[in-house]
Amino acid sequence: MRTCERRHPSDRYNATMRNVAPMMILLLLSGYALRAGAQTPQSGLLVDERFESDLAAWSRVNAGRIEIVADPATPDNHVIQLTPEKGEYTHAIYKASRDWSHLRIEGRFLFPTEGDGYLGLIYNYQERDGRKDFGCIYVKSNGNYIRVSPHHDGNPSWRLYEELKVELTGARRIEVGDWYQFRLDVVGHRAQLFLVDMETPILTFDWLHDHGAFGLEARPGGGAPVWVDDLKVTQLDERDDPGPPTELAGQPTELLTGWEIQGPFDEAEARPNEAGIKHLDETGWRDKSTDERGAVIAALDFDINSSPHSIVYLRTNVSSPKMVARQLALCTANRMQIWVNGEYLAEVEPTNYIWSDFPTNPAHTGTRLDIELRPGENEIVIRLDGGRFAGGGFFAALISGD
């Protein structure tokens, strides 16, 4: 005879939860995996884009100038064509890749006509607070070179990296109508470009962000289109080290690298030129690191396209044991005004490019200003105007006044 045992309601609840709990945990883990997958896609082939149907997977800026066209040499094959427009951005961002990282992007490109053709390879694209920031390495057709030009708030910065311009020669030399294979490996914030030779990189470059979308750009120029086809993207591992960055010019010991920054401001807030710097808030300064060359990349701090706040102030302090004459040497891609120990000194016009060897290389002299250092600490303040296309930085040094 079986005894019928009555159970407390809490016992039934606990028994149910013993059965349900593992299922809930699995569901939670699955949800987490899906969310994590948006940031770190699964290994293997992520994109296989032949451009044979439509561009629904792409977000296009200046969409009327980005289209699928037939290759006349093989009419059954279609490619994406990007045609630049002077003064206008023309680029396509792969929608699903907004939070991706550690990617290999490979494909082939062709310039179908003579003229100023540009293909920009976009990586680690991010949008925040109205800004659009992304790394970019581009190929120039009739100039036959590669150049880095990361975009800060949409503004390119190729004037800051003339040292990373690489001439294309031999099998890499661009000929109109020929297809060229490319590969861009992006691991974290480091990108490495290969062209034709998939074993030897052309250059390796570090940028700001370590994840984001990839895309294609036709840089504003003379209007010559560029074709891209057979685009594949595969997942890399963060341990897939792309190697050290391309070696840059040595940093002279005279460079001023200990900076603080304040801003950005608009024109009304910034009070330009001799109007003074008394409006600056002493508590508003924050540290500003230079890059590995010793350059101040103020483009990271300007708001060029997202707002009218395109002015920043920078300051550094220099110690001197006695009264001494020196020269403040500057190589800047943006207009600036200078104060020394609270006194207005001068306005400096920009140069086409900035060079870290400008204190010693007569071909890259920049600007020299005579100053007098007093005993103790000396404050140098720079007002930098960000409103210049492809600018956003400078080098500064103190050199002998002789």
C-alpha positions in Angstrom: 0.0 0.0 0.0 1.5 3.3 -1.1 1.3 6.3 1.2 0.1 9.5 -0.5 2.6 12.2 0.6 1.4 15.7 0.5 4.0 18.3 -0.6 4.2 21.9 0.4 3.7 24.4 -2.5 7.3 25.5 -2.0 8.4 22.0 -2.7 6.6 22.0 -6.0 8.2 25.4 -6.8 11.7 24.2 -6.1 11.2 21.1 -8.2 10.0 23.1 -11.1 12.9 25.5 -10.8 15.3 22.6 -10.8 14.0 21.7 -14.2 13.6 25.2 -15.6 16.8 26.8 -14.2 19.2 25.0 -16.7 17.0 26.1 -19.6 17.0 29.7 -18.3 20.7 29.6 -18.0 21.0 28.3 -21.6 18.7 31.1 -22.9 20.7 33.7 -21.0 24.0 32.4 -22.4 22.6 32.3 -25.9 21.4 35.9 -25.6 24.8 36.9 -24.3 26.5 35.1 -27.2 24.3 36.9 -29.7 25.1 40.3 -28.2 28.8 39.4 -28.0 28.7 38.3 -31.6 27.7 41.8 -32.7 31.1 43.0 -31.3 33.3 40.0 -32.1 31.9 38.0 -35.1 32.5 34.3 -35.3 35.6 33.0 -36.9 35.7 32.2 -40.6 34.2 34.0 -43.7 32.1 36.9 -42.6 31.4 38.6 -46.0 31.5 37.3 -49.6 30.4 40.3 -51.7 30.4 39.9 -55.5 28.1 42.9 -56.1 25.9 40.9 -58.5 22.5 42.0 -57.1 22.1 45.1 -55.0 23.7 47.3 -52.3 21.2 46.6 -49.5 24.0 45.6 -47.2 25.7 48.9 -47.5 25.0 52.3 -46.0 25.9 54.9 -48.7 26.9 58.5 -48.4 26.3 60.4 -51.7 24.3 57.3 -52.8 23.7 58.5 -56.4 27.4 58.1 -57.1 27.7 54.6 -55.7 26.2 51.9 -58.0 26.6 48.4 -59.4 27.8 48.4 -63.0 28.7 45.7 -65.5 32.3 45.2 -66.4 32.4 45.6 -70.3 35.3 43.1 -70.5 33.1 40.4 -68.9 29.5 41.7 -69.2 28.1 38.9 -67.0 30.3 40.2 -64.1 29.2 43.2 -62.0 31.2 45.5 -59.7 30.6 48.4 -57.3 31.6 51.7 -58.8 32.3 54.7 -56.6 32.6 58.1 -58.4 33.9 61.0 -56.3 32.4 64.4 -56.4 34.5 67.5 -55.6 33.9 68.7 -52.1 31.5 65.8 -51.3 32.0 62.6 -49.4 31.4 59.4 -51.3 31.6 56.3 -49.3 29.9 53.0 -48.5 29.9 51.4 -45.1 29.1 47.7 -44.5 26.1 47.9 -42.2 26.6 44.7 -40.2 30.2 45.5 -39.3 29.5 48.5 -37.0 31.1 46.8 -33.9 33.4 44.3 -35.6 37.1 44.0 -34.8 40.1 41.9 -36.0 39.4 41.6 -39.7 41.0 40.6 -43.0 39.5 42.6 -45.8 40.6 41.5 -49.3 39.4 42.0 -52.8 40.4 43.6 -56.1 40.1 47.1 -57.6 40.4 48.8 -61.0 40.5 52.4 -62.2 38.5 52.3 -65.5 39.4 55.8 -66.8 42.3 58.2 -66.7 42.3 61.0 -64.2 42.6 61.6 -60.4 41.3 58.3 -59.1 41.3 57.4 -55.4 40.3 54.3 -53.6 40.0 54.7 -49.8 39.9 51.6 -47.6 37.9 52.5 -44.5 38.3 50.6 -41.2 37.3 51.0 -37.5 34.5 53.4 -38.5 32.6 54.9 -35.6 29.8 57.4 -35.1 29.3 59.1 -31.7 27.9 62.5 -30.7 27.4 63.5 -34.3 31.1 62.7 -35.1 32.2 60.3 -37.8 35.8 59.0 -37.1 37.6 56.3 -39.1 40.9 55.0 -40.2 41.6 55.3 -43.9 44.4 54.2 -46.2 44.0 55.1 -49.9 45.5 54.3 -53.3 46.0 57.2 -55.8 45.9 56.1 -59.4 47.7 58.6 -61.6 50.0 59.6 -58.7 50.9 56.0 -58.0 51.1 56.1 -54.3 49.6 54.9 -51.0 48.8 57.4 -48.3 47.3 57.2 -44.8 44.5 59.7 -44.1 42.4 58.9 -41.0 39.3 61.0 -40.8 38.6 62.9 -37.5 35.0 64.1 -37.3 34.9 63.5 -41.1 37.9 65.7 -41.8 40.8 63.8 -43.5 44.3 64.3 -42.1 46.7 63.4 -44.8 48.8 66.6 -44.2 49.9 65.1 -40.9 51.4 61.9 -42.3 53.5 62.8 -45.4 56.1 60.5 -44.0 53.8 57.5 -44.6 53.3 58.2 -48.3 54.6 55.2 -50.2 55.3 55.3 -54.0 54.0 52.4 -56.1 56.5 51.0 -58.5 57.1 47.8 -60.4 54.3 45.3 -60.3 52.4 47.6 -58.0 52.4 50.5 -60.4 48.8 51.4 -61.3 47.7 51.2 -64.9 44.3 52.2 -66.0 42.1 49.2 -66.9 44.1 46.7 -64.9 42.8 44.8 -61.8 44.9 44.8 -58.6 44.6 42.6 -55.6 44.6 44.1 -52.2 44.4 43.0 -48.6 43.9 45.0 -45.4 44.5 43.3 -42.1 43.1 45.2 -39.1 43.9 43.8 -35.6 42.8 46.2 -32.9 43.9 49.7 -33.9 46.7 48.5 -36.2 46.1 48.2 -39.9 48.5 46.6 -42.5 48.0 47.0 -46.3 49.1 44.6 -49.0 48.9 45.3 -52.7 49.7 42.7 -55.4 52.2 40.9 -53.2 50.2 39.3 -50.4 53.3 38.4 -48.5 55.0 41.8 -48.1 53.0 44.7 -46.6 53.3 48.2 -48.0 52.8 49.9 -44.7 51.5 49.4 -41.2 49.7 52.1 -39.4 48.3 52.7 -35.9 45.1 54.6 -35.4 42.7 55.6 -32.6 39.9 53.0 -32.4 40.3 49.3 -32.0 36.9 48.2 -33.6 34.2 49.5 -35.9 32.9 49.2 -39.4 34.8 48.8 -42.7 33.9 50.4 -46.0 35.0 51.9 -49.3 35.6 55.5 -50.2 36.1 57.5 -53.4 38.1 60.5 -52.2 37.0 63.9 -53.6 39.2 64.6 -56.6 38.9 65.0 -60.3 35.9 62.7 -60.6 37.6 59.5 -61.9 35.6 56.4 -60.7 37.0 53.3 -59.1 35.7 49.7 -59.2 35.9 47.1 -56.5 34.9 43.4 -56.8 35.2 40.0 -55.1 35.3 41.5 -51.6 35.8 39.0 -48.8 36.1 39.6 -45.1 37.4 37.0 -42.6 37.7 37.0 -38.9 41.2 37.4 -37.4 42.3 36.7 -33.9 43.6 39.5 -31.6 46.8 37.4 -31.5 47.3 37.8 -35.2 50.0 40.4 -34.8 50.3 42.5 -38.0 53.8 43.5 -37.1 55.3 46.8 -36.0 54.2 50.1 -37.5 56.0 51.5 -40.5 59.2 53.2 -39.3 58.9 57.0 -39.2 61.5 59.7 -39.0 63.4 59.9 -35.7 62.1 62.3 -33.0 64.5 65.2 -32.3 65.2 65.7 -28.7 64.2 69.3 -28.9 60.5 68.5 -29.5 58.0 69.8 -27.0 55.8 66.9 -26.0 54.3 67.7 -22.5 51.0 69.4 -23.5 47.7 70.2 -21.9 44.6 71.1 -23.9 41.4 73.0 -23.4 38.3 73.2 -25.7 37.0 72.8 -28.3 35.4 76.3 -28.5 33.6 78.2 -31.2 34.9 81.5 -32.6 32.8 83.6 -30.2 34.1 81.6 -27.2 37.7 81.5 -28.3 38.4 85.3 -28.6 41.0 85.1 -31.3 44.4 86.8 -31.7 45.4 89.7 -29.4 42.1 89.5 -27.6 43.9 87.5 -25.0 43.6 84.2 -23.1 42.3 85.4 -19.8 38.9 83.7 -20.5 40.5 80.3 -20.2 39.4 78.3 -17.1 42.5 77.2 -15.1 40.6 74.0 -14.1 39.7 73.2 -17.7 43.1 71.9 -18.8 43.5 68.2 -19.4 46.6 66.2 -20.5 47.2 65.8 -24.2 49.5 63.1 -25.4 51.6 63.3 -28.5 51.8 60.4 -31.0 54.9 58.3 -31.4 56.6 61.0 -33.5 56.0 63.7 -31.0 53.1 65.3 -33.1 50.2 66.9 -31.4 47.1 65.5 -33.2 44.6 68.1 -32.3 42.2 66.7 -35.0 41.1 64.3 -32.2 39.7 67.3 -30.3 38.3 69.6 -33.0 34.6 69.3 -33.9 34.9 70.2 -37.6 31.6 68.8 -39.1 29.5 67.9 -36.1 29.5 71.4 -34.5 31.1 74.8 -34.9 33.6 74.1 -32.1 36.8 74.1 -34.1 39.2 76.0 -31.8 41.4 74.5 -29.1 44.1 75.9 -26.8 47.2 74.0 -25.9 49.9 74.9 -23.3 53.2 73.6 -22.2 55.7 74.8 -19.6 59.5 75.1 -20.2 62.0 75.5 -17.4 65.0 77.8 -17.7 67.8 78.3 -15.1 68.4 81.9 -16.3 67.3 84.5 -18.8 68.1 83.1 -22.2 67.2 83.8 -25.9 65.6 80.9 -27.8 63.6 80.2 -30.9 60.2 78.6 -30.8 60.2 76.4 -34.0 56.8 75.3 -35.3 55.6 73.0 -38.1 51.8 73.2 -38.3 49.0 72.2 -40.6 46.7 74.7 -39.0 46.7 78.4 -38.3 47.8 79.3 -34.8 48.3 82.2 -32.4 51.0 82.1 -29.7 51.4 83.6 -26.2 54.5 83.3 -24.1 54.2 84.0 -20.4 50.8 85.7 -21.0 52.1 88.1 -23.7 50.8 87.7 -27.3 53.7 86.8 -29.6 52.6 86.1 -33.2 50.3 84.4 -35.6 51.7 81.4 -37.6 50.4 80.3 -41.0 50.1 76.6 -41.8 52.4 74.5 -44.0 51.3 71.8 -46.5 52.6 69.0 -44.3 54.1 68.5 -40.9 57.5 66.9 -40.4 59.2 65.7 -37.2 62.7 66.5 -38.5 61.9 70.2 -39.1 64.3 71.5 -36.5 67.3 70.1 -38.4 66.1 69.5 -42.0 66.4 72.7 -44.1 63.8 71.3 -46.5 61.2 71.3 -43.7 62.0 74.4 -41.7 58.5 75.5 -40.7 58.3 78.8 -38.7 60.9 80.2 -36.3 59.9 82.8 -33.6 62.4 84.6 -31.3 61.4 84.3 -27.6 63.1 85.1 -24.3 62.9 82.6 -21.5 63.0 84.0 -18.0 64.4 82.1 -15.0 62.1 79.4 -13.7 58.9 78.2 -15.5 57.8 79.7 -18.8 54.3 79.1 -20.2 53.7 78.7 -23.9 50.0 78.8 -25.0 48.8 78.0 -28.6 45.4 78.8 -30.0 44.9 76.3 -32.9 42.2 76.8 -35.5 40.8 73.5 -36.7 39.0 74.9 -39.7 41.2 73.5 -42.5 40.6 70.6 -44.8 43.0 67.7 -44.2 44.8 69.4 -41.3 44.7 68.9 -37.5 48.1 68.9 -35.9 51.6 70.3 -35.4 55.1 69.8 -34.1 56.8 72.3 -31.8 60.4 72.6 -30.5 62.7 75.0 -28.7 66.0 75.5 -30.5 69.0 77.7 -30.0 68.5 81.4 -30.8 71.9 81.6 -32.5 
